[in-house]
Amino acid sequence: MMAIRSASARFLTGLGVVASAAILAFATVAPAEAQRRSQQNSSEEQDPSENRQMSSAIGEQVLRANEAVSEERYQEAVTILNAVMNREMTAYERSVVLRIRGVSHYNLDNTSRAIDDWLAALATNALVRDEIVALRTNVGQVMLISDRIDEGIRQLEMALSAGAELTVSLARMMAQAYVQAERFQDGLRYAEFMYNNQSSRSEGDYNLMQYYYSQLGRTQDELRVVRSMLNSFPASRRSWQNLRALYARLDQEENAFETAKLMYLNGLLQDQSEIVGMVAYYSNFNNPYRGARILEREINAGRVEASERFLNLLSNMWRQADEFERSIAPLEQLYRLRPTGETALKIAEARFQMRQWAQAEQTLTQALDRGGLSSAETGRAWELLGSVRFQQERIQPALAAYREAARFPTSRSNANGWIRFINSQIQGAEMRAVQREQVLIDECRLTLESERRSIVLTGAVDDDGRVRFSDIPSRCEPYFNLFGEQIREAGMSDEEAAEAQRERDARQEAAASGQG
């Protein structure tokens, strides 16, 4: 809106000078010529003044003032005409003097007095229609550039009502004035007249029409104007921006995305925020790989700064594209800039996805040592540490990490699940080992029993009637002694087996002492 206001002010300022010349021309017209023009229009309107003659005394002073104006001695002209205003004059003479003095005030940058004089000239009722139309038009323009917007609009509307032709330039002026007054519904007809009757539209014409439709919520009409502007000005960056914003406002995100891509390909995305916004579209439309490539290229080219925000965005987009290895580089760059536990955790997560267990464990340790993690992040770090240790078959360290993770609410459920799983695996392995051991014991017993029967048949027994084996199979030695007696149960540890042997030895000694 400020751009429209400025353009309007420049335009009206130019017309103000032309207006002054027009008033001067009316002021110096010969009385006979004025009468002739009045008579030509007599069939349509009556001459508002009975006498459009000028006395020689007044006429002489008017000519002096007119000469001063032509030589740009405006203050002198004002002084002359101030003296004339103290004389008795006809309405026609007064109207001429006021118009010339108004021109002088205008050129002295005293627009307020200029406007007052011109309005007073109109109030004399001595002007014919053409003069009224011209003077109201000029007064309206000067009021507009003096920020008397509503008054200026009223004068221009009165000029139109008096018979002023609605030209494209006047319609544009009216449309701009109504924009400044924020009266869009009232000014719409002028904007549409300007737009529809302009043979060769400028970018400003398109922008003005679009602005009206935007303010009135007529989005489809706004879209039509923007598309038409792009046909006329395909290299207009502002038009492409407007089209993209319109699609976003209409929730046509895919069209907004396509527009952003075209702008990028044609070099129309210049600001960092615009490039990043376009890259975000790739992520939203499930093409993060393409978006990450563009963002990486723009960071390397320096058009997007290598800040924490954008390095994180680049890494996240690579991760979204399942390019975990490529997600590490921006994170490592960020870690060098600001070595935080949060960044180290993200690096560790990427290495975990790449199954780089040892590197992931090292980075997770750094993350936990750095600190600064939230409760959820700390729990996540311990949980991942348990997982990478488990993958390296370091079961007890893995359990220790999972127990730490179970201290945090967000990771407690998963960590406890892993703890139960690992313990069940450990227990299952122990049970399977006991079962295998029991099968071996049973097989050894059968083997030794078979051999025992053979030895008994041959009479190879000791004085106590016990069979003594000359040799025990090596697989059976941990479980049976030379007499074929079982000395160890399945599942016993070495300590438990040794304790059981001591108890047997003690019983045997006690038995021997009793017999003695």
C-alpha positions as semicolon CSV with decimal commas, in nm:
position;residue;x (nm);y (nm);z (nm)
1;M;0,000;0,000;0,000
2;M;0,286;0,240;0,076
3;A;0,422;0,183;-0,276
4;I;0,083;0,273;-0,423
5;R;0,063;0,580;-0,200
6;S;0,409;0,695;-0,313
7;A;0,334;0,635;-0,679
8;S;0,008;0,823;-0,643
9;A;0,180;1,116;-0,474
10;R;0,439;1,144;-0,753
11;F;0,169;1,128;-1,017
12;L;-0,049;1,389;-0,850
13;T;0,245;1,619;-0,791
14;G;0,310;1,627;-1,164
15;L;-0,055;1,698;-1,238
16;G;-0,053;1,979;-0,983
17;V;0,184;2,181;-1,202
18;V;-0,031;2,117;-1,508
19;A;-0,335;2,217;-1,304
20;S;-0,177;2,550;-1,219
21;A;-0,118;2,624;-1,584
22;A;-0,474;2,528;-1,667
23;I;-0,614;2,767;-1,404
24;L;-0,389;3,041;-1,533
25;A;-0,516;2,983;-1,883
26;F;-0,875;3,017;-1,762
27;A;-0,785;3,327;-1,563
28;T;-0,635;3,516;-1,857
29;V;-0,894;3,430;-2,122
30;A;-1,035;3,740;-2,292
31;P;-1,385;3,836;-2,175
32;A;-1,522;3,818;-2,530
33;E;-1,389;3,464;-2,574
34;A;-1,543;3,362;-2,242
35;Q;-1,876;3,505;-2,353
36;R;-1,854;3,321;-2,685
37;R;-1,786;2,986;-2,515
38;S;-2,070;3,051;-2,276
39;Q;-2,308;3,122;-2,561
40;Q;-2,205;2,798;-2,739
41;N;-2,303;2,600;-2,430
42;S;-2,620;2,798;-2,361
43;S;-2,840;2,517;-2,490
44;E;-2,707;2,285;-2,218
45;E;-2,636;2,520;-1,928
46;Q;-2,691;2,880;-1,818
47;D;-2,405;3,124;-1,766
48;P;-2,372;3,141;-1,384
49;S;-2,256;3,505;-1,405
50;E;-2,446;3,796;-1,545
51;N;-2,125;3,983;-1,614
52;R;-1,800;3,815;-1,725
53;Q;-1,647;4,149;-1,820
54;M;-1,345;4,278;-1,629
55;S;-1,298;4,648;-1,548
56;S;-0,983;4,817;-1,670
57;A;-0,868;4,888;-1,314
58;I;-0,897;4,526;-1,206
59;G;-0,775;4,397;-1,541
60;E;-0,458;4,604;-1,518
61;Q;-0,370;4,452;-1,179
62;V;-0,455;4,104;-1,301
63;L;-0,219;4,152;-1,596
64;R;0,058;4,267;-1,360
65;A;0,004;3,962;-1,139
66;N;-0,008;3,736;-1,443
67;E;0,324;3,875;-1,565
68;A;0,480;3,814;-1,222
69;V;0,356;3,454;-1,227
70;S;0,496;3,394;-1,575
71;E;0,834;3,516;-1,450
72;E;0,803;3,299;-1,136
73;R;0,780;3,601;-0,905
74;Y;0,504;3,436;-0,710
75;Q;0,528;3,637;-0,388
76;E;0,499;3,960;-0,587
77;A;0,189;3,825;-0,755
78;V;0,038;3,744;-0,416
79;T;0,109;4,096;-0,291
80;I;-0,056;4,251;-0,598
81;L;-0,363;4,031;-0,572
82;N;-0,396;4,081;-0,195
83;A;-0,433;4,452;-0,262
84;V;-0,690;4,383;-0,536
85;M;-0,895;4,168;-0,299
86;N;-0,962;4,478;-0,090
87;R;-1,141;4,641;-0,382
88;E;-1,500;4,602;-0,488
89;M;-1,521;4,341;-0,765
90;T;-1,776;4,144;-0,959
91;A;-1,809;3,771;-0,892
92;Y;-1,631;3,696;-1,219
93;E;-1,340;3,930;-1,136
94;R;-1,313;3,778;-0,789
95;S;-1,303;3,426;-0,934
96;V;-1,015;3,524;-1,168
97;V;-0,815;3,692;-0,892
98;L;-0,865;3,396;-0,655
99;R;-0,757;3,143;-0,914
100;I;-0,437;3,331;-1,001
101;R;-0,354;3,390;-0,636
102;G;-0,417;3,020;-0,570
103;V;-0,162;2,935;-0,842
104;S;0,090;3,167;-0,676
105;H;0,034;3,015;-0,333
106;Y;0,072;2,667;-0,480
107;N;0,407;2,754;-0,636
108;L;0,515;2,901;-0,303
109;D;0,441;2,557;-0,150
110;N;0,153;2,704;0,047
111;T;-0,099;2,445;-0,064
112;S;-0,343;2,516;0,216
113;R;-0,391;2,879;0,100
114;A;-0,398;2,768;-0,262
115;I;-0,682;2,529;-0,187
116;D;-0,868;2,795;0,011
117;D;-0,845;3,039;-0,283
118;W;-0,961;2,783;-0,537
119;L;-1,254;2,674;-0,321
120;A;-1,344;3,042;-0,278
121;A;-1,330;3,086;-0,657
122;L;-1,574;2,797;-0,695
123;A;-1,799;2,955;-0,432
124;T;-1,836;3,273;-0,642
125;N;-2,067;3,081;-0,877
126;A;-1,906;3,277;-1,160
127;L;-1,747;2,978;-1,332
128;V;-1,885;2,791;-1,631
129;R;-1,895;2,412;-1,638
130;D;-1,557;2,355;-1,804
131;E;-1,395;2,586;-1,549
132;I;-1,569;2,411;-1,261
133;V;-1,464;2,068;-1,386
134;A;-1,101;2,174;-1,436
135;L;-1,074;2,357;-1,106
136;R;-1,237;2,084;-0,896
137;T;-1,012;1,827;-1,062
138;N;-0,703;2,031;-0,978
139;V;-0,817;2,106;-0,624
140;G;-0,886;1,737;-0,571
141;Q;-0,535;1,642;-0,684
142;V;-0,369;1,901;-0,462
143;M;-0,576;1,784;-0,168
144;L;-0,463;1,427;-0,231
145;I;-0,094;1,516;-0,231
146;S;-0,159;1,720;0,086
147;D;-0,295;1,406;0,256
148;R;-0,646;1,550;0,265
149;I;-0,759;1,230;0,107
150;D;-1,132;1,226;0,172
151;E;-1,167;1,593;0,074
152;G;-0,971;1,530;-0,243
153;I;-1,191;1,234;-0,332
154;R;-1,500;1,446;-0,275
155;Q;-1,374;1,720;-0,511
156;L;-1,290;1,465;-0,781
157;E;-1,629;1,301;-0,745
158;M;-1,791;1,647;-0,775
159;A;-1,585;1,712;-1,089
160;L;-1,714;1,387;-1,239
161;S;-2,068;1,478;-1,141
162;A;-2,018;1,817;-1,309
163;G;-1,927;1,647;-1,636
164;A;-1,559;1,554;-1,615
165;E;-1,470;1,269;-1,849
166;L;-1,364;0,955;-1,666
167;T;-1,036;0,881;-1,839
168;V;-0,799;0,596;-1,760
169;S;-0,559;0,834;-1,585
170;L;-0,838;0,990;-1,376
171;A;-0,973;0,645;-1,290
172;R;-0,627;0,540;-1,179
173;M;-0,598;0,851;-0,964
174;M;-0,935;0,785;-0,805
175;A;-0,849;0,420;-0,743
176;Q;-0,521;0,518;-0,576
177;A;-0,697;0,779;-0,365
178;Y;-0,954;0,529;-0,241
179;V;-0,669;0,293;-0,152
180;Q;-0,515;0,566;0,062
181;A;-0,854;0,618;0,225
182;E;-0,890;0,240;0,267
183;R;-1,232;0,259;0,102
184;F;-1,186;-0,034;-0,132
185;Q;-1,548;-0,106;-0,210
186;D;-1,605;0,259;-0,311
187;G;-1,294;0,270;-0,526
188;L;-1,339;-0,068;-0,694
189;R;-1,531;0,067;-0,993
190;Y;-1,248;0,308;-1,074
191;A;-0,984;0,038;-1,041
192;E;-1,179;-0,194;-1,270
193;F;-1,244;0,089;-1,519
194;M;-0,871;0,166;-1,528
195;Y;-0,781;-0,202;-1,560
196;N;-1,036;-0,289;-1,828
197;N;-0,983;0,021;-2,042
198;Q;-0,604;0,039;-2,030
199;S;-0,467;-0,065;-2,368
200;S;-0,119;-0,134;-2,236
201;R;-0,111;-0,217;-1,866
202;S;0,193;-0,145;-1,655
203;E;0,305;-0,357;-1,361
204;G;0,163;-0,086;-1,138
205;D;-0,179;-0,124;-1,300
206;Y;-0,178;-0,497;-1,233
207;N;-0,057;-0,445;-0,876
208;L;-0,329;-0,188;-0,807
209;M;-0,605;-0,413;-0,937
210;Q;-0,470;-0,712;-0,748
211;Y;-0,450;-0,508;-0,429
212;Y;-0,817;-0,418;-0,454
213;Y;-0,924;-0,779;-0,501
214;S;-0,695;-0,887;-0,218
215;Q;-0,844;-0,635;0,024
216;L;-1,199;-0,730;-0,077
217;G;-1,130;-1,102;-0,037
218;R;-1,197;-1,178;-0,404
219;T;-0,921;-1,433;-0,430
220;Q;-1,019;-1,588;-0,761
221;D;-1,026;-1,245;-0,927
222;E;-0,691;-1,170;-0,766
223;L;-0,552;-1,494;-0,905
224;R;-0,683;-1,405;-1,252
225;V;-0,504;-1,068;-1,242
226;V;-0,176;-1,219;-1,122
227;R;-0,180;-1,483;-1,395
228;S;-0,250;-1,217;-1,655
229;M;0,038;-1,009;-1,520
230;L;0,274;-1,304;-1,552
231;N;0,174;-1,340;-1,917
232;S;0,270;-0,976;-1,973
233;F;0,570;-0,966;-1,739
234;P;0,706;-1,321;-1,706
235;A;1,027;-1,196;-1,543
236;S;0,845;-1,006;-1,270
237;R;0,969;-1,147;-0,942
238;R;0,696;-0,975;-0,747
239;S;0,426;-1,137;-0,962
240;W;0,568;-1,482;-0,901
241;Q;0,581;-1,407;-0,530
242;N;0,219;-1,296;-0,537
243;L;0,114;-1,609;-0,726
244;R;0,292;-1,832;-0,477
245;A;0,134;-1,649;-0,182
246;L;-0,210;-1,677;-0,342
247;Y;-0,179;-2,052;-0,390
248;A;-0,073;-2,085;-0,027
249;R;-0,371;-1,875;0,083
250;L;-0,602;-2,101;-0,120
251;D;-0,442;-2,409;0,041
252;Q;-0,317;-2,515;-0,302
253;E;0,016;-2,621;-0,160
254;E;0,116;-2,828;-0,462
255;N;0,066;-2,530;-0,695
256;A;0,258;-2,311;-0,450
257;F;0,539;-2,568;-0,457
258;E;0,548;-2,580;-0,837
259;T;0,556;-2,199;-0,848
260;A;0,848;-2,193;-0,603
261;K;1,036;-2,448;-0,815
262;L;0,988;-2,240;-1,129
263;M;1,108;-1,931;-0,946
264;Y;1,419;-2,115;-0,828
265;L;1,498;-2,254;-1,171
266;N;1,467;-1,906;-1,322
267;G;1,682;-1,742;-1,057
268;L;1,395;-1,547;-0,902
269;L;1,446;-1,673;-0,547
270;Q;1,696;-1,428;-0,404
271;D;1,642;-1,420;-0,030
272;Q;1,766;-1,689;0,206
273;S;1,419;-1,727;0,356
274;E;1,268;-1,786;0,011
275;I;1,520;-2,057;-0,075
276;V;1,470;-2,231;0,259
277;G;1,092;-2,206;0,220
278;M;1,113;-2,370;-0,121
279;V;1,338;-2,645;0,016
280;A;1,082;-2,715;0,290
281;Y;0,825;-2,789;0,021
282;Y;1,038;-3,083;-0,098
283;S;1,025;-3,228;0,250
284;N;0,649;-3,176;0,275
285;F;0,592;-3,345;-0,060
286;N;0,803;-3,652;0,022
287;N;1,106;-3,561;-0,182
288;P;1,352;-3,475;0,093
289;Y;1,649;-3,602;-0,110
290;R;1,604;-3,334;-0,377
291;G;1,545;-3,067;-0,113
292;A;1,856;-3,169;0,080
293;R;2,070;-3,154;-0,234
294;I;1,950;-2,800;-0,309
295;L;1,999;-2,686;0,051
296;E;2,347;-2,839;0,064
297;R;2,440;-2,663;-0,261
298;E;2,308;-2,328;-0,138
299;I;2,492;-2,356;0,196
300;N;2,814;-2,439;0,015
301;A;2,757;-2,143;-0,221
302;G;2,700;-1,911;0,074
303;R;2,347;-1,808;-0,027
304;V;2,216;-1,984;0,285
305;E;2,420;-1,937;0,601
306;A;2,573;-2,239;0,772
307;S;2,386;-2,166;1,094
308;E;2,265;-2,408;1,358
309;R;1,911;-2,387;1,222
310;F;1,997;-2,466;0,861
311;L;2,261;-2,729;0,936
312;N;2,004;-2,907;1,152
313;L;1,748;-2,876;0,870
314;L;1,994;-3,021;0,619
315;S;2,079;-3,313;0,847
316;N;1,711;-3,382;0,918
317;M;1,628;-3,384;0,548
318;W;1,912;-3,629;0,474
319;R;1,781;-3,851;0,755
320;Q;1,428;-3,821;0,619
321;A;1,568;-3,941;0,286
322;D;1,737;-4,236;0,466
323;E;2,075;-4,089;0,373
324;F;2,218;-4,130;0,721
325;E;2,580;-4,114;0,616
326;R;2,524;-3,776;0,446
327;S;2,334;-3,651;0,751
328;I;2,649;-3,678;0,962
329;A;2,860;-3,413;0,783
330;P;2,636;-3,112;0,865
331;L;2,601;-3,237;1,223
332;E;2,976;-3,268;1,263
333;Q;3,012;-2,916;1,120
334;L;2,756;-2,797;1,372
335;Y;2,934;-2,985;1,653
336;R;3,255;-2,800;1,570
337;L;3,067;-2,472;1,591
338;R;2,882;-2,559;1,911
339;P;2,975;-2,891;2,073
340;T;2,659;-2,985;2,260
341;G;2,527;-3,312;2,391
342;E;2,219;-3,273;2,170
343;T;2,426;-3,259;1,851
344;A;2,643;-3,551;1,960
345;L;2,327;-3,753;2,023
346;K;2,204;-3,683;1,668
347;I;2,541;-3,792;1,527
348;A;2,521;-4,110;1,735
349;E;2,169;-4,182;1,607
350;A;2,292;-4,152;1,248
351;R;2,586;-4,386;1,317
352;F;2,346;-4,627;1,485
353;Q;2,135;-4,634;1,167
354;M;2,451;-4,710;0,971
355;R;2,532;-4,997;1,215
356;Q;2,859;-4,832;1,311
357;W;2,838;-4,972;1,663
358;A;3,177;-4,874;1,801
359;Q;3,161;-4,515;1,665
360;A;2,803;-4,481;1,786
361;E;2,904;-4,594;2,137
362;Q;3,188;-4,346;2,146
363;T;2,961;-4,057;2,034
364;L;2,688;-4,156;2,280
365;T;2,941;-4,145;2,560
366;Q;3,040;-3,794;2,443
367;A;2,675;-3,688;2,440
368;L;2,619;-3,807;2,796
369;D;2,946;-3,655;2,913
370;R;2,865;-3,318;2,750
371;G;2,535;-3,300;2,928
372;G;2,272;-3,042;2,857
373;L;2,030;-3,307;2,735
374;S;1,667;-3,306;2,831
375;S;1,525;-3,591;3,036
376;A;1,386;-3,757;2,723
377;E;1,715;-3,714;2,534
378;T;1,917;-3,856;2,825
379;G;1,691;-4,160;2,843
380;R;1,720;-4,202;2,467
381;A;2,100;-4,183;2,483
382;W;2,121;-4,454;2,750
383;E;1,878;-4,673;2,557
384;L;2,084;-4,641;2,237
385;L;2,401;-4,710;2,434
386;G;2,246;-5,032;2,560
387;S;2,154;-5,129;2,205
388;V;2,497;-5,068;2,055
389;R;2,660;-5,267;2,336
390;F;2,411;-5,549;2,284
391;Q;2,494;-5,551;1,913
392;Q;2,859;-5,592;2,009
393;E;2,760;-5,887;2,236
394;R;2,864;-5,697;2,546
395;I;2,567;-5,822;2,741
396;Q;2,637;-5,703;3,093
397;P;2,741;-5,347;2,989
398;A;2,427;-5,342;2,775
399;L;2,214;-5,435;3,075
400;A;2,382;-5,162;3,279
401;A;2,296;-4,899;3,012
402;Y;1,935;-5,021;2,988
403;R;1,899;-4,996;3,365
404;E;2,010;-4,632;3,341
405;A;1,757;-4,572;3,060
406;A;1,482;-4,724;3,275
407;R;1,524;-4,433;3,518
408;F;1,367;-4,193;3,267
409;P;0,992;-4,197;3,199
410;T;1,010;-4,168;2,819
411;S;1,253;-4,458;2,777
412;R;1,147;-4,673;3,073
413;S;0,910;-4,900;2,886
414;N;1,153;-4,982;2,603
415;A;1,447;-5,022;2,840
416;N;1,257;-5,261;3,068
417;G;1,151;-5,456;2,764
418;W;1,512;-5,496;2,660
419;I;1,613;-5,594;3,011
420;R;1,348;-5,867;3,021
421;F;1,447;-5,987;2,677
422;I;1,819;-6,008;2,758
423;N;1,753;-6,180;3,091
424;S;1,527;-6,431;2,920
425;Q;1,799;-6,491;2,664
426;I;2,051;-6,543;2,940
427;Q;1,817;-6,777;3,128
428;G;1,731;-6,964;2,812
429;A;2,095;-7,010;2,730
430;E;2,161;-7,138;3,082
431;M;1,870;-7,382;3,062
432;R;1,983;-7,507;2,725
433;A;2,336;-7,553;2,861
434;V;2,200;-7,751;3,159
435;Q;1,994;-7,966;2,925
436;R;2,296;-8,037;2,707
437;E;2,498;-8,114;3,017
438;Q;2,229;-8,352;3,149
439;V;2,219;-8,537;2,819
440;L;2,597;-8,579;2,841
441;I;2,573;-8,705;3,200
442;D;2,303;-8,956;3,104
443;E;2,506;-9,078;2,809
444;C;2,817;-9,115;3,030
445;R;2,616;-9,309;3,292
446;L;2,490;-9,553;3,031
447;T;2,840;-9,598;2,892
448;L;2,991;-9,659;3,235
449;E;2,710;-9,895;3,342
450;S;2,769;-10,105;3,034
451;E;3,139;-10,121;3,103
452;R;3,072;-10,190;3,474
453;R;2,873;-10,504;3,388
454;S;3,159;-10,631;3,176
455;I;3,409;-10,572;3,458
456;V;3,188;-10,749;3,716
457;L;3,155;-11,051;3,491
458;T;3,532;-11,079;3,469
459;G;3,563;-11,042;3,850
460;A;3,773;-10,728;3,835
461;V;3,650;-10,569;4,159
462;D;3,832;-10,432;4,465
463;D;3,820;-10,568;4,822
464;D;3,508;-10,364;4,890
465;G;3,337;-10,511;4,584
466;R;3,352;-10,189;4,394
467;V;3,436;-10,165;4,027
468;R;3,732;-9,944;3,953
469;F;3,757;-9,821;3,600
470;S;4,098;-9,807;3,451
471;D;4,001;-9,514;3,241
472;I;3,707;-9,268;3,232
473;P;3,624;-9,109;2,896
474;S;3,749;-8,752;2,899
475;R;3,397;-8,616;2,831
476;C;3,277;-8,794;3,145
477;E;3,563;-8,705;3,379
478;P;3,399;-8,385;3,515
479;Y;3,092;-8,586;3,623
480;F;3,213;-8,934;3,729
481;N;3,508;-9,063;3,934
482;L;3,711;-9,382;3,872
483;F;3,444;-9,586;4,051
484;G;3,175;-9,463;3,810
485;E;3,013;-9,259;4,084
486;Q;2,853;-8,926;3,975
487;I;3,035;-8,639;4,137
488;R;2,868;-8,340;3,967
489;E;2,512;-8,248;3,871
490;A;2,411;-8,069;3,557
491;G;2,412;-7,692;3,599
492;M;2,663;-7,690;3,882
493;S;2,933;-7,429;3,878
494;D;3,290;-7,530;3,955
495;E;3,256;-7,387;4,307
496;E;2,937;-7,583;4,370
497;A;3,095;-7,903;4,238
498;A;3,399;-7,853;4,464
499;E;3,175;-7,798;4,766
500;A;2,978;-8,113;4,686
501;Q;3,304;-8,310;4,663
502;R;3,416;-8,182;5,004
503;E;3,086;-8,293;5,155
504;R;3,126;-8,644;5,008
505;D;3,482;-8,666;5,134
506;A;3,368;-8,563;5,481
507;R;3,096;-8,827;5,483
508;Q;3,342;-9,095;5,375
509;E;3,586;-8,996;5,651
510;A;3,311;-9,001;5,905
511;A;3,202;-9,344;5,787
512;A;3,560;-9,474;5,802
513;S;3,606;-9,343;6,155
514;G;3,289;-9,512;6,269
515;Q;3,399;-9,847;6,138
516;G;3,737;-9,813;6,306
